[in-house]
Amino acid sequence: MKTDTLIRNDGIDVLLNNLGLLETERFIMLIQREPFDYTKWQEHLFEGMSIEEISEKAADFRKIKNK
């Protein structure tokens, strides 16, 4: 199991690699300003999608990640 510090560092790395420095800073500021309930967000993330659609999105993501 990863420590909180490692998870935080990995998250920042993902943001930096995908958003760049300025957008990462903006994203962090937005999160700190607005209340965000990850559990509620997660409940609606795949709403209305079939298992097949979710599986296809996961496979597509894996292909992109492994390039």
All heavy atoms as TSV, in Angstrom:
chain	resi	resn	atom	element	x	y	z
A	1	MET	N	N	0.837	-1.177	0.000
A	1	MET	CA	C	0.000	0.000	0.000
A	1	MET	C	C	0.887	1.247	0.000
A	1	MET	O	O	1.844	1.322	0.755
A	1	MET	CB	C	-0.896	-0.025	1.231
A	1	MET	CG	C	-1.801	1.158	1.334
A	1	MET	SD	S	-2.797	1.044	2.834
A	1	MET	CE	C	-4.338	1.544	2.175
A	2	LYS	N	N	0.540	2.175	-0.860
A	2	LYS	CA	C	1.325	3.407	-0.955
A	2	LYS	C	C	1.003	4.341	0.202
A	2	LYS	O	O	-0.119	4.385	0.683
A	2	LYS	CB	C	1.009	4.134	-2.258
A	2	LYS	CG	C	1.544	3.471	-3.493
A	2	LYS	CD	C	1.269	4.335	-4.703
A	2	LYS	CE	C	1.836	3.715	-5.952
A	2	LYS	NZ	N	1.632	4.570	-7.122
A	3	THR	N	N	2.011	5.122	0.572
A	3	THR	CA	C	1.792	6.141	1.598
A	3	THR	C	C	1.051	7.321	0.990
A	3	THR	O	O	0.995	7.480	-0.241
A	3	THR	CB	C	3.135	6.642	2.166
A	3	THR	OG1	O	3.847	7.307	1.119
A	3	THR	CG2	C	3.962	5.502	2.744
A	4	ASP	N	N	0.488	8.165	1.841
A	4	ASP	CA	C	-0.199	9.363	1.364
A	4	ASP	C	C	0.745	10.248	0.552
A	4	ASP	O	O	0.353	10.823	-0.461
A	4	ASP	CB	C	-0.764	10.164	2.541
A	4	ASP	CG	C	-1.939	9.470	3.207
A	4	ASP	OD1	O	-2.441	8.461	2.649
A	4	ASP	OD2	O	-2.358	9.925	4.282
A	5	THR	N	N	1.981	10.339	0.977
A	5	THR	CA	C	2.960	11.167	0.274
A	5	THR	C	C	3.213	10.646	-1.135
A	5	THR	O	O	3.252	11.416	-2.098
A	5	THR	CB	C	4.285	11.232	1.065
A	5	THR	OG1	O	4.019	11.786	2.354
A	5	THR	CG2	C	5.320	12.072	0.347
A	6	LEU	N	N	3.372	9.333	-1.272
A	6	LEU	CA	C	3.589	8.755	-2.597
A	6	LEU	C	C	2.380	8.956	-3.502
A	6	LEU	O	O	2.524	9.292	-4.685
A	6	LEU	CB	C	3.910	7.267	-2.489
A	6	LEU	CG	C	5.303	6.913	-2.000
A	6	LEU	CD1	C	5.439	5.407	-1.814
A	6	LEU	CD2	C	6.356	7.414	-2.970
A	7	ILE	N	N	1.184	8.787	-2.951
A	7	ILE	CA	C	-0.026	8.998	-3.744
A	7	ILE	C	C	-0.111	10.457	-4.189
A	7	ILE	O	O	-0.420	10.748	-5.348
A	7	ILE	CB	C	-1.282	8.604	-2.939
A	7	ILE	CG1	C	-1.303	7.084	-2.741
A	7	ILE	CG2	C	-2.556	9.073	-3.640
A	7	ILE	CD1	C	-2.362	6.609	-1.777
A	8	ARG	N	N	0.175	11.372	-3.284
A	8	ARG	CA	C	0.147	12.796	-3.618
A	8	ARG	C	C	1.164	13.101	-4.714
A	8	ARG	O	O	0.863	13.797	-5.691
A	8	ARG	CB	C	0.434	13.628	-2.366
A	8	ARG	CG	C	0.222	15.111	-2.569
A	8	ARG	CD	C	0.486	15.922	-1.299
A	8	ARG	NE	N	-0.348	15.470	-0.195
A	8	ARG	CZ	C	0.136	15.025	0.978
A	8	ARG	NH1	N	1.427	14.968	1.191
A	8	ARG	NH2	N	-0.684	14.648	1.925
A	9	ASN	N	N	2.366	12.574	-4.578
A	9	ASN	CA	C	3.407	12.812	-5.584
A	9	ASN	C	C	3.031	12.222	-6.941
A	9	ASN	O	O	3.228	12.856	-7.982
A	9	ASN	CB	C	4.745	12.248	-5.124
A	9	ASN	CG	C	5.356	13.055	-4.005
A	9	ASN	OD1	O	4.980	14.197	-3.768
A	9	ASN	ND2	N	6.296	12.462	-3.298
A	10	ASP	N	N	2.490	11.011	-6.932
A	10	ASP	CA	C	2.046	10.387	-8.186
A	10	ASP	C	C	0.946	11.221	-8.842
A	10	ASP	O	O	0.929	11.407	-10.060
A	10	ASP	CB	C	1.541	8.967	-7.948
A	10	ASP	CG	C	2.655	7.987	-7.639
A	10	ASP	OD1	O	3.841	8.344	-7.800
A	10	ASP	OD2	O	2.331	6.847	-7.237
A	11	GLY	N	N	0.018	11.720	-8.036
A	11	GLY	CA	C	-1.066	12.550	-8.559
A	11	GLY	C	C	-0.543	13.822	-9.199
A	11	GLY	O	O	-0.989	14.215	-10.288
A	12	ILE	N	N	0.393	14.467	-8.549
A	12	ILE	CA	C	0.985	15.693	-9.108
A	12	ILE	C	C	1.700	15.366	-10.415
A	12	ILE	O	O	1.592	16.117	-11.396
A	12	ILE	CB	C	1.954	16.348	-8.096
A	12	ILE	CG1	C	1.189	16.861	-6.889
A	12	ILE	CG2	C	2.761	17.461	-8.747
A	12	ILE	CD1	C	0.215	17.986	-7.173
A	13	ASP	N	N	2.413	14.259	-10.460
A	13	ASP	CA	C	3.102	13.852	-11.697
A	13	ASP	C	C	2.107	13.650	-12.837
A	13	ASP	O	O	2.349	14.083	-13.963
A	13	ASP	CB	C	3.904	12.568	-11.481
A	13	ASP	CG	C	5.156	12.784	-10.654
A	13	ASP	OD1	O	5.590	13.947	-10.510
A	13	ASP	OD2	O	5.691	11.785	-10.149
A	14	VAL	N	N	0.987	12.995	-12.546
A	14	VAL	CA	C	-0.037	12.767	-13.570
A	14	VAL	C	C	-0.571	14.107	-14.070
A	14	VAL	O	O	-0.714	14.319	-15.278
A	14	VAL	CB	C	-1.186	11.894	-13.020
A	14	VAL	CG1	C	-2.379	11.894	-13.958
A	14	VAL	CG2	C	-0.707	10.472	-12.776
A	15	LEU	N	N	-0.872	14.995	-13.147
A	15	LEU	CA	C	-1.385	16.309	-13.539
A	15	LEU	C	C	-0.363	17.066	-14.387
A	15	LEU	O	O	-0.710	17.627	-15.426
A	15	LEU	CB	C	-1.747	17.130	-12.298
A	15	LEU	CG	C	-2.968	16.656	-11.520
A	15	LEU	CD1	C	-3.067	17.400	-10.199
A	15	LEU	CD2	C	-4.229	16.835	-12.340
A	16	LEU	N	N	0.868	17.091	-13.936
A	16	LEU	CA	C	1.906	17.815	-14.682
A	16	LEU	C	C	2.098	17.239	-16.083
A	16	LEU	O	O	2.230	17.991	-17.054
A	16	LEU	CB	C	3.227	17.788	-13.917
A	16	LEU	CG	C	3.289	18.664	-12.676
A	16	LEU	CD1	C	4.551	18.354	-11.871
A	16	LEU	CD2	C	3.223	20.131	-13.036
A	17	ASN	N	N	2.107	15.918	-16.195
A	17	ASN	CA	C	2.312	15.279	-17.494
A	17	ASN	C	C	1.147	15.498	-18.450
A	17	ASN	O	O	1.336	15.493	-19.662
A	17	ASN	CB	C	2.558	13.782	-17.322
A	17	ASN	CG	C	3.909	13.487	-16.709
A	17	ASN	OD1	O	4.856	14.243	-16.864
A	17	ASN	ND2	N	3.996	12.395	-15.991
A	18	ASN	N	N	-0.055	15.669	-17.904
A	18	ASN	CA	C	-1.232	15.793	-18.754
A	18	ASN	C	C	-1.726	17.227	-18.923
A	18	ASN	O	O	-2.329	17.548	-19.943
A	18	ASN	CB	C	-2.372	14.919	-18.216
A	18	ASN	CG	C	-2.079	13.468	-18.439
A	18	ASN	OD1	O	-2.215	12.975	-19.538
A	18	ASN	ND2	N	-1.647	12.777	-17.401
A	19	LEU	N	N	-1.473	18.082	-17.933
A	19	LEU	CA	C	-1.978	19.446	-17.997
A	19	LEU	C	C	-0.881	20.490	-18.180
A	19	LEU	O	O	-1.153	21.585	-18.654
A	19	LEU	CB	C	-2.753	19.783	-16.721
A	19	LEU	CG	C	-4.020	18.985	-16.438
A	19	LEU	CD1	C	-4.602	19.393	-15.082
A	19	LEU	CD2	C	-5.041	19.195	-17.532
A	20	GLY	N	N	0.320	20.177	-17.766
A	20	GLY	CA	C	1.378	21.185	-17.761
A	20	GLY	C	C	1.354	21.933	-16.434
A	20	GLY	O	O	0.435	21.793	-15.629
A	21	LEU	N	N	2.367	22.744	-16.222
A	21	LEU	CA	C	2.548	23.418	-14.941
A	21	LEU	C	C	1.419	24.392	-14.616
A	21	LEU	O	O	0.824	24.336	-13.545
A	21	LEU	CB	C	3.893	24.144	-14.906
A	21	LEU	CG	C	4.208	24.887	-13.614
A	21	LEU	CD1	C	4.235	23.925	-12.435
A	21	LEU	CD2	C	5.524	25.625	-13.732
A	22	LEU	N	N	1.106	25.304	-15.533
A	22	LEU	CA	C	0.103	26.319	-15.229
A	22	LEU	C	C	-1.274	25.732	-14.987
A	22	LEU	O	O	-1.962	26.101	-14.028
A	22	LEU	CB	C	0.039	27.353	-16.360
A	22	LEU	CG	C	1.274	28.241	-16.510
A	22	LEU	CD1	C	1.121	29.162	-17.702
A	22	LEU	CD2	C	1.500	29.045	-15.242
A	23	GLU	N	N	-1.691	24.802	-15.839
A	23	GLU	CA	C	-3.004	24.200	-15.656
A	23	GLU	C	C	-3.062	23.334	-14.406
A	23	GLU	O	O	-4.096	23.238	-13.767
A	23	GLU	CB	C	-3.426	23.407	-16.898
A	23	GLU	CG	C	-3.924	24.276	-18.033
A	23	GLU	CD	C	-2.807	24.975	-18.795
A	23	GLU	OE1	O	-1.640	24.558	-18.676
A	23	GLU	OE2	O	-3.105	25.944	-19.500
A	24	THR	N	N	-1.949	22.706	-14.041
A	24	THR	CA	C	-1.904	21.943	-12.794
A	24	THR	C	C	-2.114	22.863	-11.605
A	24	THR	O	O	-2.895	22.560	-10.699
A	24	THR	CB	C	-0.568	21.186	-12.663
A	24	THR	OG1	O	-0.484	20.212	-13.702
A	24	THR	CG2	C	-0.435	20.507	-11.312
A	25	GLU	N	N	-1.446	23.998	-11.620
A	25	GLU	CA	C	-1.617	24.961	-10.534
A	25	GLU	C	C	-3.053	25.460	-10.476
A	25	GLU	O	O	-3.639	25.573	-9.389
A	25	GLU	CB	C	-0.649	26.129	-10.702
A	25	GLU	CG	C	0.793	25.749	-10.445
A	25	GLU	CD	C	1.748	26.911	-10.652
A	25	GLU	OE1	O	1.291	28.040	-10.957
A	25	GLU	OE2	O	2.956	26.695	-10.524
A	26	ARG	N	N	-3.640	25.740	-11.630
A	26	ARG	CA	C	-5.032	26.184	-11.668
A	26	ARG	C	C	-5.962	25.104	-11.133
A	26	ARG	O	O	-6.901	25.381	-10.386
A	26	ARG	CB	C	-5.440	26.549	-13.096
A	26	ARG	CG	C	-4.864	27.876	-13.558
A	26	ARG	CD	C	-5.261	28.226	-14.964
A	26	ARG	NE	N	-6.713	28.268	-15.116
A	26	ARG	CZ	C	-7.324	28.127	-16.291
A	26	ARG	NH1	N	-6.622	27.928	-17.385
A	26	ARG	NH2	N	-8.630	28.181	-16.365
A	27	PHE	N	N	-5.725	23.853	-11.535
A	27	PHE	CA	C	-6.543	22.737	-11.073
A	27	PHE	C	C	-6.496	22.621	-9.550
A	27	PHE	O	O	-7.527	22.475	-8.895
A	27	PHE	CB	C	-6.065	21.438	-11.723
A	27	PHE	CG	C	-6.809	20.229	-11.252
A	27	PHE	CD1	C	-8.076	19.943	-11.733
A	27	PHE	CD2	C	-6.241	19.371	-10.325
A	27	PHE	CE1	C	-8.772	18.821	-11.293
A	27	PHE	CE2	C	-6.927	18.252	-9.885
A	27	PHE	CZ	C	-8.194	17.976	-10.371
A	28	ILE	N	N	-5.304	22.694	-8.978
A	28	ILE	CA	C	-5.155	22.592	-7.527
A	28	ILE	C	C	-5.889	23.743	-6.836
A	28	ILE	O	O	-6.584	23.539	-5.834
A	28	ILE	CB	C	-3.667	22.548	-7.134
A	28	ILE	CG1	C	-3.062	21.227	-7.607
A	28	ILE	CG2	C	-3.481	22.725	-5.626
A	28	ILE	CD1	C	-1.558	21.154	-7.524
A	29	MET	N	N	-5.771	24.943	-7.375
A	29	MET	CA	C	-6.468	26.085	-6.794
A	29	MET	C	C	-7.983	25.899	-6.875
A	29	MET	O	O	-8.710	26.218	-5.923
A	29	MET	CB	C	-6.044	27.374	-7.488
A	29	MET	CG	C	-4.623	27.787	-7.152
A	29	MET	SD	S	-4.088	29.262	-8.032
A	29	MET	CE	C	-5.205	30.470	-7.365
A	30	LEU	N	N	-8.477	25.374	-7.994
A	30	LEU	CA	C	-9.916	25.133	-8.127
A	30	LEU	C	C	-10.411	24.118	-7.101
A	30	LEU	O	O	-11.475	24.293	-6.500
A	30	LEU	CB	C	-10.237	24.633	-9.538
A	30	LEU	CG	C	-10.160	25.658	-10.648
A	30	LEU	CD1	C	-10.242	24.960	-12.008
A	30	LEU	CD2	C	-11.269	26.682	-10.512
A	31	ILE	N	N	-9.660	23.074	-6.898
A	31	ILE	CA	C	-10.051	22.048	-5.927
A	31	ILE	C	C	-10.052	22.620	-4.514
A	31	ILE	O	O	-10.943	22.317	-3.719
A	31	ILE	CB	C	-9.112	20.826	-6.013
A	31	ILE	CG1	C	-9.417	20.038	-7.263
A	31	ILE	CG2	C	-9.261	19.943	-4.790
A	31	ILE	CD1	C	-8.559	18.828	-7.446
A	32	GLN	N	N	-9.089	23.436	-4.202
A	32	GLN	CA	C	-9.019	23.993	-2.856
A	32	GLN	C	C	-10.148	24.990	-2.606
A	32	GLN	O	O	-10.610	25.132	-1.492
A	32	GLN	CB	C	-7.667	24.670	-2.630
A	32	GLN	CG	C	-6.533	23.672	-2.527
A	32	GLN	CD	C	-5.192	24.336	-2.369
A	32	GLN	OE1	O	-5.021	25.514	-2.670
A	32	GLN	NE2	N	-4.218	23.571	-1.905
A	33	ARG	N	N	-10.595	25.675	-3.661
A	33	ARG	CA	C	-11.656	26.669	-3.528
A	33	ARG	C	C	-13.040	26.058	-3.426
A	33	ARG	O	O	-13.900	26.556	-2.728
A	33	ARG	CB	C	-11.653	27.611	-4.740
A	33	ARG	CG	C	-11.027	28.940	-4.451
A	33	ARG	CD	C	-11.268	29.874	-5.590
A	33	ARG	NE	N	-10.410	29.488	-6.705
A	33	ARG	CZ	C	-10.513	29.946	-7.922
A	33	ARG	NH1	N	-11.449	30.776	-8.240
A	33	ARG	NH2	N	-9.692	29.558	-8.856
A	34	GLU	N	N	-13.263	24.986	-4.166
A	34	GLU	CA	C	-14.585	24.394	-4.256
A	34	GLU	C	C	-14.644	23.088	-3.474
A	34	GLU	O	O	-13.747	22.263	-3.586
A	34	GLU	CB	C	-14.935	24.108	-5.715
A	34	GLU	CG	C	-14.995	25.346	-6.583
A	34	GLU	CD	C	-15.254	25.006	-8.039
A	34	GLU	OE1	O	-15.741	23.902	-8.332
A	34	GLU	OE2	O	-14.956	25.861	-8.873
A	35	PRO	N	N	-15.715	22.903	-2.709
A	35	PRO	CA	C	-15.851	21.610	-2.041
A	35	PRO	C	C	-16.063	20.506	-3.077
A	35	PRO	O	O	-16.797	20.702	-4.049
A	35	PRO	CB	C	-17.090	21.782	-1.157
A	35	PRO	CG	C	-17.823	22.943	-1.711
A	35	PRO	CD	C	-16.830	23.793	-2.452
A	36	PHE	N	N	-15.400	19.407	-2.913
A	36	PHE	CA	C	-15.473	18.317	-3.891
A	36	PHE	C	C	-15.615	17.012	-3.138
A	36	PHE	O	O	-14.762	16.665	-2.332
A	36	PHE	CB	C	-14.206	18.302	-4.761
A	36	PHE	CG	C	-14.196	17.220	-5.793
A	36	PHE	CD1	C	-14.989	17.317	-6.920
A	36	PHE	CD2	C	-13.401	16.108	-5.642
A	36	PHE	CE1	C	-14.981	16.329	-7.888
A	36	PHE	CE2	C	-13.376	15.107	-6.599
A	36	PHE	CZ	C	-14.167	15.222	-7.731
A	37	ASP	N	N	-16.692	16.309	-3.382
A	37	ASP	CA	C	-16.931	15.023	-2.745
A	37	ASP	C	C	-16.638	13.925	-3.758
A	37	ASP	O	O	-17.450	13.637	-4.636
A	37	ASP	CB	C	-18.375	14.934	-2.252
A	37	ASP	CG	C	-18.634	13.685	-1.430
A	37	ASP	OD1	O	-17.910	12.683	-1.597
A	37	ASP	OD2	O	-19.573	13.720	-0.621
A	38	TYR	N	N	-15.462	13.329	-3.655
A	38	TYR	CA	C	-15.033	12.322	-4.614
A	38	TYR	C	C	-16.002	11.146	-4.656
A	38	TYR	O	O	-16.289	10.612	-5.719
A	38	TYR	CB	C	-13.626	11.824	-4.271
A	38	TYR	CG	C	-13.137	10.737	-5.179
A	38	TYR	CD1	C	-12.624	11.053	-6.430
A	38	TYR	CD2	C	-13.218	9.398	-4.811
A	38	TYR	CE1	C	-12.189	10.056	-7.296
A	38	TYR	CE2	C	-12.792	8.401	-5.659
A	38	TYR	CZ	C	-12.270	8.730	-6.894
A	38	TYR	OH	O	-11.853	7.748	-7.745
A	39	THR	N	N	-16.528	10.759	-3.497
A	39	THR	CA	C	-17.438	9.613	-3.444
A	39	THR	C	C	-18.709	9.886	-4.236
A	39	THR	O	O	-19.151	9.051	-5.019
A	39	THR	CB	C	-17.787	9.270	-1.983
A	39	THR	OG1	O	-16.568	9.034	-1.271
A	39	THR	CG2	C	-18.662	8.047	-1.906
A	40	LYS	N	N	-19.285	11.064	-4.081
A	40	LYS	CA	C	-20.490	11.411	-4.847
A	40	LYS	C	C	-20.171	11.475	-6.345
A	40	LYS	O	O	-20.945	11.034	-7.175
A	40	LYS	CB	C	-21.070	12.736	-4.374
A	40	LYS	CG	C	-21.817	12.629	-3.078
A	40	LYS	CD	C	-22.527	13.928	-2.790
A	40	LYS	CE	C	-23.222	13.858	-1.468
A	40	LYS	NZ	N	-24.576	13.372	-1.565
A	41	TRP	N	N	-19.026	12.052	-6.687
A	41	TRP	CA	C	-18.625	12.149	-8.093
A	41	TRP	C	C	-18.476	10.740	-8.676
A	41	TRP	O	O	-18.939	10.469	-9.774
A	41	TRP	CB	C	-17.308	12.922	-8.187
A	41	TRP	CG	C	-16.701	12.927	-9.543
A	41	TRP	CD1	C	-17.057	13.706	-10.607
A	41	TRP	CD2	C	-15.607	12.118	-9.991
A	41	TRP	NE1	N	-16.252	13.432	-11.684
A	41	TRP	CE2	C	-15.357	12.450	-11.333
A	41	TRP	CE3	C	-14.821	11.143	-9.386
A	41	TRP	CZ2	C	-14.354	11.857	-12.077
A	41	TRP	CZ3	C	-13.826	10.549	-10.132
A	41	TRP	CH2	C	-13.601	10.911	-11.462
A	42	GLN	N	N	-17.856	9.862	-7.929
A	42	GLN	CA	C	-17.611	8.495	-8.377
A	42	GLN	C	C	-18.927	7.745	-8.611
A	42	GLN	O	O	-19.030	6.947	-9.533
A	42	GLN	CB	C	-16.754	7.757	-7.339
A	42	GLN	CG	C	-16.271	6.406	-7.762
A	42	GLN	CD	C	-15.177	6.451	-8.790
A	42	GLN	OE1	O	-14.549	7.473	-9.008
A	42	GLN	NE2	N	-14.935	5.360	-9.442
A	43	GLU	N	N	-19.936	8.015	-7.790
A	43	GLU	CA	C	-21.226	7.351	-7.928
A	43	GLU	C	C	-21.865	7.613	-9.295
A	43	GLU	O	O	-22.583	6.778	-9.824
A	43	GLU	CB	C	-22.191	7.820	-6.834
A	43	GLU	CG	C	-21.872	7.268	-5.469
A	43	GLU	CD	C	-22.767	7.852	-4.394
A	43	GLU	OE1	O	-23.636	8.696	-4.703
A	43	GLU	OE2	O	-22.594	7.462	-3.240
A	44	HIS	N	N	-21.601	8.782	-9.864
A	44	HIS	CA	C	-22.231	9.177	-11.129
A	44	HIS	C	C	-21.296	9.068	-12.335
A	44	HIS	O	O	-21.704	9.367	-13.452
A	44	HIS	CB	C	-22.769	10.602	-11.017
A	44	HIS	CG	C	-23.753	10.761	-9.899
A	44	HIS	ND1	N	-25.018	10.240	-9.956
A	44	HIS	CD2	C	-23.638	11.345	-8.684
A	44	HIS	CE1	C	-25.658	10.506	-8.832
A	44	HIS	NE2	N	-24.842	11.171	-8.035
A	45	LEU	N	N	-20.083	8.643	-12.099
A	45	LEU	CA	C	-19.069	8.620	-13.155
A	45	LEU	C	C	-19.481	7.766	-14.349
A	45	LEU	O	O	-19.304	8.171	-15.492
A	45	LEU	CB	C	-17.733	8.113	-12.582
A	45	LEU	CG	C	-16.556	8.050	-13.537
A	45	LEU	CD1	C	-16.218	9.446	-14.068
A	45	LEU	CD2	C	-15.343	7.474	-12.822
A	46	PHE	N	N	-20.045	6.600	-14.094
A	46	PHE	CA	C	-20.396	5.686	-15.183
A	46	PHE	C	C	-21.906	5.544	-15.340
A	46	PHE	O	O	-22.386	4.581	-15.931
A	46	PHE	CB	C	-19.762	4.316	-14.943
A	46	PHE	CG	C	-18.255	4.377	-14.883
A	46	PHE	CD1	C	-17.582	4.104	-13.703
A	46	PHE	CD2	C	-17.514	4.728	-15.989
A	46	PHE	CE1	C	-16.199	4.157	-13.640
A	46	PHE	CE2	C	-16.131	4.789	-15.943
A	46	PHE	CZ	C	-15.471	4.505	-14.764
A	47	GLU	N	N	-22.632	6.504	-14.823
A	47	GLU	CA	C	-24.087	6.468	-14.872
A	47	GLU	C	C	-24.586	6.368	-16.314
A	47	GLU	O	O	-24.135	7.098	-17.194
A	47	GLU	CB	C	-24.646	7.733	-14.217
A	47	GLU	CG	C	-26.091	7.679	-13.876
A	47	GLU	CD	C	-26.485	8.852	-13.010
A	47	GLU	OE1	O	-26.142	9.996	-13.353
A	47	GLU	OE2	O	-27.118	8.610	-11.986
A	48	GLY	N	N	-25.484	5.434	-16.547
A	48	GLY	CA	C	-26.069	5.273	-17.873
A	48	GLY	C	C	-25.217	4.485	-18.852
A	48	GLY	O	O	-25.588	4.328	-20.010
A	49	MET	N	N	-24.067	4.003	-18.409
A	49	MET	CA	C	-23.182	3.237	-19.293
A	49	MET	C	C	-23.335	1.751	-18.994
A	49	MET	O	O	-23.481	1.349	-17.846
A	49	MET	CB	C	-21.725	3.658	-19.096
A	49	MET	CG	C	-21.429	5.065	-19.554
A	49	MET	SD	S	-19.721	5.547	-19.200
A	49	MET	CE	C	-18.854	4.459	-20.287
A	50	SER	N	N	-23.267	0.950	-20.048
A	50	SER	CA	C	-23.307	-0.496	-19.865
A	50	SER	C	C	-21.929	-1.002	-19.437
A	50	SER	O	O	-20.924	-0.295	-19.582
A	50	SER	CB	C	-23.721	-1.183	-21.170
A	50	SER	OG	O	-22.683	-1.058	-22.133
A	51	ILE	N	N	-21.887	-2.221	-18.950
A	51	ILE	CA	C	-20.606	-2.848	-18.575
A	51	ILE	C	C	-19.689	-2.901	-19.790
A	51	ILE	O	O	-18.488	-2.655	-19.683
A	51	ILE	CB	C	-20.841	-4.267	-18.011
A	51	ILE	CG1	C	-21.634	-4.210	-16.717
A	51	ILE	CG2	C	-19.534	-5.008	-17.825
A	51	ILE	CD1	C	-20.939	-3.495	-15.581
A	52	GLU	N	N	-20.252	-3.187	-20.958
A	52	GLU	CA	C	-19.458	-3.263	-22.183
A	52	GLU	C	C	-18.829	-1.908	-22.512
A	52	GLU	O	O	-17.667	-1.835	-22.916
A	52	GLU	CB	C	-20.310	-3.745	-23.362
A	52	GLU	CG	C	-20.752	-5.193	-23.258
A	52	GLU	CD	C	-21.947	-5.408	-22.328
A	52	GLU	OE1	O	-22.632	-4.430	-21.934
A	52	GLU	OE2	O	-22.194	-6.576	-21.970
A	53	GLU	N	N	-19.600	-0.830	-22.351
A	53	GLU	CA	C	-19.064	0.509	-22.627
A	53	GLU	C	C	-17.945	0.868	-21.650
A	53	GLU	O	O	-16.919	1.428	-22.058
A	53	GLU	CB	C	-20.180	1.556	-22.538
A	53	GLU	CG	C	-21.192	1.472	-23.658
A	53	GLU	CD	C	-22.397	2.367	-23.414
A	53	GLU	OE1	O	-22.936	2.361	-22.285
A	53	GLU	OE2	O	-22.775	3.068	-24.366
A	54	ILE	N	N	-18.146	0.540	-20.387
A	54	ILE	CA	C	-17.121	0.815	-19.380
A	54	ILE	C	C	-15.861	0.013	-19.691
A	54	ILE	O	O	-14.745	0.539	-19.642
A	54	ILE	CB	C	-17.643	0.496	-17.965
A	54	ILE	CG1	C	-18.787	1.439	-17.614
A	54	ILE	CG2	C	-16.515	0.582	-16.935
A	54	ILE	CD1	C	-19.553	1.046	-16.369
A	55	SER	N	N	-16.036	-1.252	-20.053
A	55	SER	CA	C	-14.902	-2.106	-20.387
A	55	SER	C	C	-14.154	-1.569	-21.603
A	55	SER	O	O	-12.917	-1.554	-21.628
A	55	SER	CB	C	-15.396	-3.528	-20.655
A	55	SER	OG	O	-14.332	-4.352	-21.039
A	56	GLU	N	N	-14.895	-1.114	-22.602
A	56	GLU	CA	C	-14.270	-0.562	-23.813
A	56	GLU	C	C	-13.471	0.693	-23.489
A	56	GLU	O	O	-12.356	0.869	-23.969
A	56	GLU	CB	C	-15.352	-0.242	-24.845
A	56	GLU	CG	C	-14.802	0.207	-26.177
A	56	GLU	CD	C	-15.915	0.450	-27.185
A	56	GLU	OE1	O	-16.816	-0.408	-27.301
A	56	GLU	OE2	O	-15.862	1.496	-27.859
A	57	LYS	N	N	-14.021	1.562	-22.633
A	57	LYS	CA	C	-13.291	2.776	-22.237
A	57	LYS	C	C	-12.013	2.411	-21.479
A	57	LYS	O	O	-10.968	3.033	-21.680
A	57	LYS	CB	C	-14.171	3.682	-21.395
A	57	LYS	CG	C	-15.196	4.449	-22.198
A	57	LYS	CD	C	-15.844	5.516	-21.335
A	57	LYS	CE	C	-16.747	6.394	-22.150
A	57	LYS	NZ	N	-16.047	7.304	-23.023
A	58	ALA	N	N	-12.104	1.404	-20.621
A	58	ALA	CA	C	-10.926	0.961	-19.873
A	58	ALA	C	C	-9.855	0.416	-20.814
A	58	ALA	O	O	-8.669	0.714	-20.661
A	58	ALA	CB	C	-11.314	-0.087	-18.839
A	59	ALA	N	N	-10.272	-0.369	-21.804
A	59	ALA	CA	C	-9.328	-0.923	-22.774
A	59	ALA	C	C	-8.678	0.190	-23.587
A	59	ALA	O	O	-7.461	0.166	-23.830
A	59	ALA	CB	C	-10.033	-1.923	-23.688
A	60	ASP	N	N	-9.464	1.174	-24.003
A	60	ASP	CA	C	-8.919	2.311	-24.757
A	60	ASP	C	C	-7.907	3.080	-23.916
A	60	ASP	O	O	-6.839	3.462	-24.404
A	60	ASP	CB	C	-10.040	3.254	-25.202
A	60	ASP	CG	C	-10.932	2.648	-26.274
A	60	ASP	OD1	O	-10.539	1.634	-26.894
A	60	ASP	OD2	O	-12.038	3.204	-26.488
A	61	PHE	N	N	-8.240	3.292	-22.653
A	61	PHE	CA	C	-7.339	4.003	-21.752
A	61	PHE	C	C	-6.028	3.243	-21.590
A	61	PHE	O	O	-4.948	3.824	-21.625
A	61	PHE	CB	C	-7.997	4.220	-20.387
A	61	PHE	CG	C	-7.097	4.875	-19.388
A	61	PHE	CD1	C	-6.854	6.239	-19.456
A	61	PHE	CD2	C	-6.486	4.140	-18.391
A	61	PHE	CE1	C	-6.008	6.849	-18.544
A	61	PHE	CE2	C	-5.645	4.740	-17.477
A	61	PHE	CZ	C	-5.407	6.104	-17.551
A	62	ARG	N	N	-6.126	1.934	-21.425
A	62	ARG	CA	C	-4.924	1.106	-21.264
A	62	ARG	C	C	-4.038	1.196	-22.499
A	62	ARG	O	O	-2.819	1.285	-22.399
A	62	ARG	CB	C	-5.334	-0.335	-20.985
A	62	ARG	CG	C	-4.197	-1.225	-20.570
A	62	ARG	CD	C	-4.644	-2.620	-20.222
A	62	ARG	NE	N	-5.996	-2.842	-20.731
A	62	ARG	CZ	C	-6.981	-3.448	-20.069
A	62	ARG	NH1	N	-6.785	-3.926	-18.908
A	62	ARG	NH2	N	-8.163	-3.597	-20.591
A	63	LYS	N	N	-4.652	1.183	-23.702
A	63	LYS	CA	C	-3.870	1.293	-24.947
A	63	LYS	C	C	-3.110	2.629	-24.990
A	63	LYS	O	O	-1.939	2.666	-25.347
A	63	LYS	CB	C	-4.785	1.186	-26.153
A	63	LYS	CG	C	-5.298	-0.201	-26.420
A	63	LYS	CD	C	-6.259	-0.179	-27.598
A	63	LYS	CE	C	-6.974	-1.502	-27.745
A	63	LYS	NZ	N	-8.017	-1.460	-28.770
A	64	ILE	N	N	-3.807	3.697	-24.636
A	64	ILE	CA	C	-3.188	5.026	-24.664
A	64	ILE	C	C	-2.070	5.096	-23.631
A	64	ILE	O	O	-0.990	5.610	-23.914
A	64	ILE	CB	C	-4.245	6.119	-24.377
A	64	ILE	CG1	C	-5.213	6.219	-25.554
A	64	ILE	CG2	C	-3.597	7.446	-24.105
A	64	ILE	CD1	C	-6.450	7.053	-25.270
A	65	LYS	N	N	-2.316	4.560	-22.452
A	65	LYS	CA	C	-1.334	4.596	-21.370
A	65	LYS	C	C	-0.071	3.813	-21.707
A	65	LYS	O	O	1.030	4.188	-21.328
A	65	LYS	CB	C	-1.956	4.071	-20.086
A	65	LYS	CG	C	-1.087	4.203	-18.878
A	65	LYS	CD	C	-1.778	3.694	-17.650
A	65	LYS	CE	C	-0.825	3.757	-16.484
A	65	LYS	NZ	N	-1.329	3.031	-15.337
A	66	ASN	N	N	-0.231	2.716	-22.427
A	66	ASN	CA	C	0.905	1.847	-22.741
A	66	ASN	C	C	1.679	2.258	-23.978
A	66	ASN	O	O	2.641	1.584	-24.347
A	66	ASN	CB	C	0.435	0.399	-22.865
A	66	ASN	CG	C	0.012	-0.170	-21.538
A	66	ASN	OD1	O	0.515	0.215	-20.502
A	66	ASN	ND2	N	-0.930	-1.104	-21.575
A	67	LYS	N	N	1.302	3.336	-24.627
A	67	LYS	CA	C	2.035	3.782	-25.831
A	67	LYS	C	C	3.352	4.370	-25.462
A	67	LYS	O	O	3.612	4.914	-24.479
A	67	LYS	CB	C	1.216	4.813	-26.602
A	67	LYS	CG	C	0.138	4.179	-27.418
A	67	LYS	CD	C	-0.539	5.205	-28.280
A	67	LYS	CE	C	-1.600	4.513	-29.123
A	67	LYS	NZ	N	-2.287	5.435	-29.987
